[in-house]
Amino acid sequence: MDFQVSARKWRPQKFSELIGQEHIVRTLHNAIGMDRVAHAYLFSGTRGVGKTTTARLLAKALNCEKGPTPEPCDQCTFCKEIRDGISVDVMEIDGASNNGVGEVRDLIDNIQYSTSACRFKVYIIDEIHMLSKAAFNALLKTLEEPPPKVVFIFATTELTKIPETILSRCQNFEFKPLTHQQIINQLKAICENDGIQIDPHSLEEIAKNGAGSMRDAQSLLDQVIAFCGKEIDPGAVESVLGIVGQNALASFVDCVAQRDGAGLLQQVSEVVAHGKDLGYFCRDLIEYLRNLMLVKVAGNAEALLSGQTTHLDTLKKQAASFEPDALQQMFQVLSKAEMEMKRSSLPQILFEMAVLRLTDVRPLQEIDALIDKINTMEGPTSSGRSAPLPVRGEALPAKKAPPAPAQSAPKRDAPVDPPQASTVSPSSQGAWQKIRSAASANKRSLGTYLDNCQLASLDAKEMRLNFPDPFTMGQVEKEENLAALKDAVAQVCGQSELKITLQLGTTASAPADDIPEPPAPEPAHAKDKKASASEEEILKNALDVFGGIVIQ
């Protein structure tokens, strides 16, 4: 068979044809031009980014008949032998199958002999991280002081497995993954050269699944061409690779925005019925949420999407339905589900449960703001006992005249209820709410203690607070907390000399010179409802008003 796969047919034969590794090409060019070629190089990076290809190009540049030259001719005998892998002086060794100390010793013995025809003897060891510890140790001395005209070039996908003693003896070049657009441009050139008709969306899907590896992307292209022939249909890539297209992802996110749990489960069932991989589907959903976040928060989303702009209008429209914190929560749910699905024997059920959790995601709200809003909604409505202290910007309310004495005493045989403690006026209660918010802003812990106390009275001279227990009152009595409370009073009311009295028990009676009309008698069972709400009750009220769940 004369057919060659695209990865071999389109392998670069000159440095100028190498894609995406400009920093390495420039360094090697300068090293060859200034005659500063090192005796050992280490090329690291993910698969399919050009490590072995660059090693062969360097061997050709050193041994070319016109060289050493930064750009080999690829026409001389030495270049052709190296390109075809038949050169005697350029040996390419697989580190995975020759990883023992015996193979390394044979290599060291052969190094001592001079070259047969080439200028340099080059040893290319691929996947060098597979060598055993003894093999690495046997290589150390020769690697540090090799014979003249010997160059070692190592390639690895796992740099962390290389011993430090080897790293210190090599010049290390890290190969970067290729960008999305670089892969698309190369695939497009291959299709144009071979007469393949393919749409831009299919090119994007192949490049995305290449994951930065040119060889992987070219292999996927060959697979799609074998399935479709010379004309690649828009949905052929999805069928061959077992992935879910962008239209299905967009429809899925629409169901999430509408909180349509039944629709989500139906789409998951359809994905499974069409033989798609739920792991890939979850991964694509995570990437789709990432694109939504970029469109939501970034002004230059087109540049950050790395060329994936086919569905940009759809992303912009859907991003308006989500808040950034909600997208982050969804991202966390799906990321956790993807990891658990790899270890689970029931990945579909696990994914369905994760998908249903997406419908319960709500934007986050600060608990302090919720508590203040609840307290404002539940504020007392009955008239107060003392003249309220005016807040800055509010007019001083007119003082009520004392009530006229009763015309007649009540009958002795009529039942008389015990005296009730009157509530604070709405104006004073509003001032107290602002004081408490200001104190909480100054010191968070103080706001927690003030939530458990009750305003007894508030006028131009004194503010009196009732506490349900000695511990809470003792915490507020601390010097730093009391100072923060005074600062809050001065900030809200504009009076820094206001006396603050802390006491235990129920609300005390008002001053005698400012007694309003007594309120209507209250039933006996309502006496105990004046106590301040506990933290648990506040949270329960917040859930009743705003909905949501409590995450432990």
N, C-alpha and C positions, 0 to 999 in steps of 0.2 A: 504493500500500500504506500502510495506517495503522499497521502494526506498527513499534514502536521497540524496539531492543535494550535489555537491562536497564541497560547502562552509561549510556545516554542518558535512559531513562525514569526511572531512580532517581538522576539527578545532583542533588546538594543545591542547593536554591534559597535557602537561608538559612544563616547561620553556625551556627545551632543544629542543623542537619541534617548538618554536616560531621563525619566520623568520624575519630578518632584524631589530630587535630592541635590539641589543646586549647591548647597553648602559643602557637601562632600566632594562633588565634582570640582569645585573651585579649589579646595584644599589639595586634592591629588594633582590637579593641573600645576599648581604652584610648586608642589614638592618635586614633581618630575622636571619642570622647567629650571629650577634652581639646584638640581642634583642633590636633593635632600630627602631621598626615599628611605623610609625606615625599614628595618629588617623584620618587623612584625606588626601586623594590623589586626584589629578585632572589629568586625562589622556586626552590630546587634540591631534588632528590630523585629517587628511582627512578620509573619509569612507574606511572601509575594510582593515585597516592596523593593527588591533589587539588590540584595546582599550578594548572592552568588554571581549575578550578572556583573556587578561592579568588580568583584574579584577577578573575573575573567577579563574584563576590560583593562584592569590594571596590569595583569599578566601580559596582555597583548601590547599595551603601551610600553612596557619595559623591554619586550623582546622583538618589537617590530623592526624590520630591516632599516627603516628610516629613523629609528629611535635610539635611545629612549625619547619618546615624543608624547606630548599631552594628548594628541589625537591620533590613534593608530590608523593605518591606511586600510586595513581589513582586506587587502588584496595580495599581500606577500605570502610566501610559503608559511612563515611562522604564524601569522595572524590566522590563516586558514586552518592550520593544524590545531591551534588553540581553540578556534571556534568549533571545530568538529570533535574536539576532545581526544585527539590522537597524538598530541605532542608528548615526547618522551620527557622533556624537561619541565613540564607543567603538569603536576599530579593533583587530581581532585579526589580527596579521600572522604568517605562517609564516616563521620565520627560515631554514628549509632552502631554500625556493624564492625568497626575497628576500634573498639573502646578499651581494649586490654593493654596491659603493660608490654606484652610481647610484640604487638603491632607497632607500638611506639618505639621500642628498641630496634626493630627492623628499619623503621623510618630513619632513626638516628644513624644507623650504619650506612644507609644509602646516601645520606647528606654529605658524607665525607668525599664522595666522588664528584668530579667536575662535571659541568654540563656537556651534553652531547653536541648540540648545535646552537642552542639559544644563548642569549647573553646572560640571563638570570635563570636560576632554578627556583621555581615557585611551587610552594605546597599550599593548596587550598583545602582546609579541613572544615567540612560543613557539619553543623550541629555538634560543635565541640563540647557543649555542656554535657553530652552523653559519655564523655571519657570518665574512666574510674579515677579515684583519688591517686592510686599508684601510678596510673598512666600520666596524670598531670605532673606528679613529682618527678617522673622519669624525663619529662620534657623540659623541666625548668632550666637546667644548666645549658642545654643546647639552644633554648629559646633566648637566653640572655646573651650568649656569645656564639652565634652561628658562624659557620665558615663564610668566606667572602662569596658574594654573588648569590646568596640564598635569601629568599623572602618568604615569610610565613603569612598567610591570610586566613584568619579564622572567621567563621560565621556562626551565629547563634540566635535563637529566638528567646532564650531565657538567660539574660545577662546575670541575674542574681545567683545562678548556679556556678558561675565561673569563679575559681579561687582568686583571692586578692593577689597572690603571688604571680598569677598569670596576667591579671589586669595591669599590674605595675610594669610589666615588661612589653606591653603592647600600646600602640596608639589606637584608642577606642573611638569609633565612629558610630553614632546612633542614627539609624535610618527612620525617618518619620513616615507614618501612614499617609497614603496619598489622599488628597482632598476629593470631595464628591465631584467637583467640576473637572478635575484632571482625569478622573476615570471616565466620565461621560465623554469628554473630548476624544480620548483614545478609542473608546468603543465606537464612537461615531465614525472615526477615521477607518477603523477596521471594516465596518459595515459598508461604507462608501467604496472602499477598495474591492470588497468581495461582491458588490452588487446586492446587498441585503437591504430591504425596505423595512424600517422600524420607526415607530412613533416616539416622540420625546418622552412621553410618560413611561414607556417600557424601558427606555434607556435609564431613566431615573431609578426605576425599581431595581434593575440589575446592578447599577452602581451602588445603590444603598445596601443591597445584600452582599456586595463585595466587601463592605466594612473596611475600606482603606487598603485592600489588597488588590493590586492589578491582576495578579494571576487568578485569584478567585473570581473576579468579575469576568475575565476572559473565558474561564471555564464555564461559568453560568451562561454566557452568551453562546458558546458552542452548543450547550445543552438546549437552549431555546431554539437555535437555528435547526438543530436536528429534529425538533418537534414540529416546527412550523414551516420549514423550508425557506425560500427566498423572501417571503412576505410574512412578517411577524404581526399578528393581530394584537390589538390593545390588551385583551385579557389573557393572551397566551402566557405571559410571564407569570401571572398569578396562578395559572393552572399548572405550569411546569414546576415552579418553585414551592408550591403549597402555601402561599402567603395570601393575606386578605388585602384587597386593594384599598386605595384612599377613599373611594366612594362608600365602601362598607364601614370604614372607620368613622367617616363624617356622620353617617346615619346612626352609628352606635352612640356617638357623643351627643347627637340631637336627643336621643332617648334619655341619656343621663341628664341633660338640661331640663327635660320635661318630667323627670323623676318617674319614668315609665318602666317599672320593674318587669312587668310582663313582656314588654317589647324587647328589653335587654335579654331576657332568658330565651326568647324566641330567636334572636339573632345568634346567640351562642349555640343554640341547637342547630341552626342552619350552617354555621361554620363547621361544626363537627360532622354534619351530614355530608358536606362537600369534601370531606377528607382533609381539611386544613389542620395545621398544627396549632393547638391552643397556646403553646409556649411562644411561638412566633407571633400569634395574635396579641398576646399580652405584651410582648416586647414592642410591637408596633403601636399599641395603645399608649404605652409609656412615652414613646417618642412623639406621638401625636399630642399628648398633653404638654410635653416640653415645647412643641411648636406653638401651641395655644398660649403658653406662658410668655414666650418671646414676643408674640404679636401683641399681647396684653401690656407688657411693661416696657418694651424696647421701641425706640423710635425708628431704628433702622433694621426692622425685622427681616427685610429682604436679604441683607448682607449676612445676618446671623443664621439664616436658614440654609446656608451652604448650597444655594442653587435649587432647593426644593420649593419652587415658587409656583408650581402648577395649580395648586389649590389654595393660593394665598387669599383670594377673596372669600372663600368659604371659611378659612381660619379667622379672618377678621370679623366676619359676621358672628361666628360662634363664640369668639372671645368676649363679646359684649354680654354674654349670658352668665359669665363666671367671674368670681372675685379671685384675686391672686392667691389668697390663703386657702380658698376652696380647691383650687388646682393643685396646690402643694399637698393638701390632705389626700386628694385622689392619687397623686403620684406616689405617696407613701403606701397607700393601700395596695396599689398594683405592683409596686416594687417588692413588697413583702409577699404578695401572692405568687409572683414569678419565682422567687427563691423557694417557697414552700412546694410549688408544683413540681419542681425537679426531684424532690424527695418523696412525694406523695404517690400512693398507689391509686388514688382517686383524683386526678388532676382536674377533671371536668367539674366535679362537685365543688372542689375548693375554689375554682375560678368563678363558678356561679355565685357562691356566697360572697366572694370579694366584689363581684359586679353589683350585687344588691346593696352592699355597703356604700357604694358610690352614690346611691340615691338618698342616703341619709346625711351626706356631707352638707354642712351649713357654714356660712362665713363666721369667723370667730368674732366675739364681742367681749369687751372688757367687763369683768364681773363688777368692778367698782361703779361703772356707769349704770349697770343694771340695778344694783342695790340702791343707788341714789334715786333712780327713777321709780322704783317700787316704794321707797320711803316717801317720796313726794306724792305718789298716788294714794298712799295709806295715811296721809297726814290728818290730824284732828280737825274737825269742822265746828266744834262748839266754841263759844266765846271764851277768851282767856280771863285770868283773874287779875293780872297786873298789866300796867301800861307797857306795851312792847317797845323794845329798844329800836330806834329807827336805823335802817340800813342806809349806807351811802346812796344818795340819789333818790331816796324816798322822803315824802313829806311827813312831818311829825303829826300823828293822828291827834285829833282833839280829845281832851280829857273828859270823860263822862262825869256828870254830876252824881253825887252819892244818892242812892235810892231813898225815896221817902219811907218813913217808919211804917210798919204794918198798922192797919186800923184796928185790928182785933186779934187777940191771941187765939191760937188753935184750941179746939175743945180738948179737955183732958182725956176723954174716952176715945178720941180718934187716934189711930195708930200713927206713929211718927217714925220715919226711916232715919237711920243714923246719918250724920253729916257726910257728904260725899266730897272727895277731893276734885276740884274743878280742873279742867284741862287748860293748857296754855293757848293763847289767842293764835289765830292763823298767821298773823304778821310776825309774832315772835317765833313761831314754829318755823316760818320761812327763813328768818334770820339765823336760827339755830342750824337749819340744814346747810346754809352757806358757810357758817363757821365750821361745821363738821367736815364739809368737803375741802375747805382750805386747810384745816388741820391734817386731814388725810393726805393732801398733796405735799404738805411740809414733811410729814413723817407717816409712812404707811401703817406701821404698827399702832400708832396712836388712833388712827381712824377705826381700827378694829375694836379697840377698847371703847371708843365713843359710840360705836354702834350698839353697845350693850347697856348704855345708860339712857336716862330720860330727863328731858328738860323740865325742871320744877317751876322756875320763874326766870324772866329776863326783862330788866328795865334799864334805865339810864345809869344806875349805880351798881347793880349786882346781877350776876348770873349764877343761878343755883342748879346743880345737877344731882339727880338721884341715881344711885348705883345699886344693883341687885345683890352684890356680894363684896366682901372686903378686898378680895384679890384684885378685881377690876379697878376699884377705887384706888388701891395702893399703887397700881401701875400708872394711873393718870397723875397721882400725886408726886411721882418722881420729877426731879428738877428739870430734866431735859424735856419731858412730855408736857409739864405744866407751862414751860416757856414756849413750846410750840403752840399750845392752845391759846396763850395770851397773844402771840403773834397773829394767830388766825382771827381772834376777836378784833384786834386793832386793824387788821386788813379789811374785815367786812364792815365793822361798825365805826371805825375811826376813833375809838377810845381805848387808849393803852392803859388807863388807870382803873378800868372796870374790875370790881372785886369778883373773884371766882370762888364759890363755896361748893365743896363736895360733901355729900352726905349719903347715908344709907337709908333705905326705906322708901315710903311712898311720897308723893308730892306734898310739900308743905303748904301751909296756908299763905295767902297773899298778904302784903302790907295793909294795915288798917285804913290808910288814907286813900287807897285806890281799890276799893272792893266793888266789883261790878254786880250786876243783878245776878242772883243765884240761878243756876240752870235748873231745868226741870228735873224732878227726882228720877233716878235711874233704877232699874230693877236690881235686886240684890245679886242675881247671878251674873251681872255685867261688871261687877267690881274688879274681878281678876283679869279682865281683858285689857287693862291699861298697861300691863307689863310690856316691855320692849320685845320685839321679835328676836328670836335666836337666829344664829347663822343658818341652822338647818331649815327654819321656816322661811328665811329670806331666799335661800336657794330654791325651795319648793315653789315659792311665789314666782320666782324668775322663770322656772320651767313652765308654770301654768300660763304665764303671760306671753313668753317669747317662744316656747317650745324648745326642743333639743333634748340631748341626753347628757348625763354626767359621766365623764371619762375618768376612771380611777387612775 
